[in-house]
Amino acid sequence: MAGWIFVSTLVLALVAVYRPFGDYLYRVVTGKKNSVAERGVYRLVGVDPGAEQTWGVYARSVLAFSAVSILFLYLFLRVQDKLWLSLGLDALPSHLAWNTAVSFVTNTNWQAYSGESTMGHLVQMSGLAVQNFVSAAVGIAVAVALVRGFAARKSATLGNFWVDLTRIVLRVLLPICVLATIVFMVAGMVQNLSGGADVTTLTGATQHITGGPVASQEAIKELGTNGGGFYNVNAAHPFENPTTWTNWIQLFLILLIPFSMPRVFGRMVGQNRQGYAIAAVMAVLAIASIALTVGFELHGGGTVPQAVGAAMEGKETRFGIPDSATYAAVTTLTSTGAVNSFHDSYTSLGGMMPMVNMMLGEVAPGGVGAGLYGLLILAVITVFVAGLMVGRTPEYLGKKIGAREMKLASLYFLVTPAIVLIGTAAAFATGNNATALNVGPHGLSEVLYAFTSAGNNNGSAFAGITVNTPWWDTALGLAMLLGRFLPIVLVLALAGSLARQKATPESEGTLPTHQPLFVGMVVGVTVVLVALTFLPALALGPLAEGLS
């Protein structure tokens, strides 16, 4: 009953904020006036806020900003031992610095290290936390650019990336983060820079471990739907997630922006019902995933769980199975990757669900921005399939979906599966799967999960695998880099193609894309595409383990 109350109140809260918060986001990204702080930022970086950008310029702006961010963060990590507030911790080796820099700039926040014993306060605050803001803002900006492509009529421009980035950070992410930080401090999270006790490691070396600025970083992490945590055990640590109600608040913050983005979409294209349809697709997939994940864990498939009556291994007793499984489902349906339980200890089918959630493309509701543009790509594919069925040129929101649009949408969908499956195969071909804790189907699942998480920019892990080696840091860094920016370029190219079109009037043969039929079709296409792509790999991993 507690689990049902937890989920149902979360759903009701998201329904309540969908319209007001979505309208606020709409005003932020479509407003014409700039605040004093924003004008100061534009002058500082030399940007004309009134200049519109073509899709190519917008894409180059995203890539240039991200490249500079990776370089800066990499250098920051390499000289950590010489910085103020380093706590006496060493600089990161080159392969780990590369992996971490790419991880946080791509909004993945995959951590191949123990946060509290590897990163000093200055790096945590001025390096990683800053990327928690701006990498999330990049995703929202790209989604807004795609929606502008649908809404525009014979236009060559998609807005201004620098304006979108600045407004989203200053007007959306930063204010809510400050409020959430206060709530988390009231709940008992640490917010200080004071020193703690010296802790002697197993090797005899002494390191200085402190509580650190956990509350603010946790607020940033959840609001920006990022993984990563100050502590190695992430949201299972009582300093990061003290109670059941902070667990609820974290999930609410994770879902707040992604579930409100369809409202922005509906307002910008001038049809709120289109936003409701996209939100319905997200809701159907999310509720089904949560129900299956919780159900598999409560069922406790496996010898030991059945013997003791519950699958509590790797879970916090203060959360129990329903809240833990819900957290796992939500944070893998989004590009969060935060964990409050040990996914590697889940039952075989329960552990499969987080992987499936990421394989769906994290579109229910997905990461901030990334979920919306991923689902709109699937909507484009759906109307194309529907057009083939009735023998007419497909169209969506008055835009014809021709050969160019379908090539871009198809490439978008194929990029991430290629990264995941090729990466997994490379790990086994080179013998690097030996770092997995287990052999057999579960060992394959650990490797498959790692590349699924990296390629989809999630950040969670089947943590029974050691990934802090030169090969793994390099391979997963490449997976995160390609999995983030190749889709973004394809999305912006599609947006540019759509923006140049004129509006196509609706006719009797036009597929209504706001009705339950279309919602069901998008859900079906999403599930079928993922099943066709990943079912063989899942059959060798979690499904084989579940049937054994």
Secondary structure by P-SEA (a helix, b strand, c coil): caaaaaaaaaaaaaaaacaaaaaaaaaaaccccccaaaaaaaaaacccccccccaaaaaaaaaaaaaaaaaaaaaaaaaccccccccccccccaaaaaaaaaaaaacccccccccccccccccccccaaaaacaaaaaaaaaaaaaaaaaacccccccccaaaaaaaaaacccaaaaaaaaaaaaaacccccccccccccccccbbbbbcccaaaaaaaaaaaacccccccccccccccccccaaaaaaaaaaaaccccaaaaaaaaaaccaaaaaaaaaaaaaaaaaaaaaaaaaaaacccaaaaaacccccccccccccaaaaaaaaaaaaccccccccccccccaaaaaaaaaaaaaccccccccaaaaaaaaaaaaaaaaaaaaaaccccccccccccaaaaaaaaaaaaaaaaaaaaaaaaaaaaccccccccccaaaaaaaaaaaaaaaacccccccccccccaaaaaaaaaaaaaaccaaaaaaaaaaaaaaaccbbbbcccccccccaaaaaaaaaaaaaaaaaccaaaaaacaaaaaac
